[in-house]
Amino acid sequence: MEKQTLHPMVKLQRKISSLVESDIVKPEDSISKIALLLGNDWKYWKNELMEFDFSVKDPIRELLLVEDWEE
């Protein structure tokens, strides 16, 4: 049985989902709100999000709705 590697965006999505479940951020908050929480990694993740046509003004809810991160 082969082990599948998760797409990096799935890992980010899970991290953000955990933040929502912990009530640290809300689904209607903008994606930019997670910038402080991601610290030095934010620049990388911001670029990744932009490659998938996300804006930092988009609500976190939109990011959590993605089911397939194929490029």
Secondary structure, 3 states (H helix, E strand, C coil): CCCCCCCHHHHHHHHHHHHHHCCCCCCCCEHHHHHHHHHHHHHHHHHHHHHCCCCCCCEHHHHHHCCCCCC
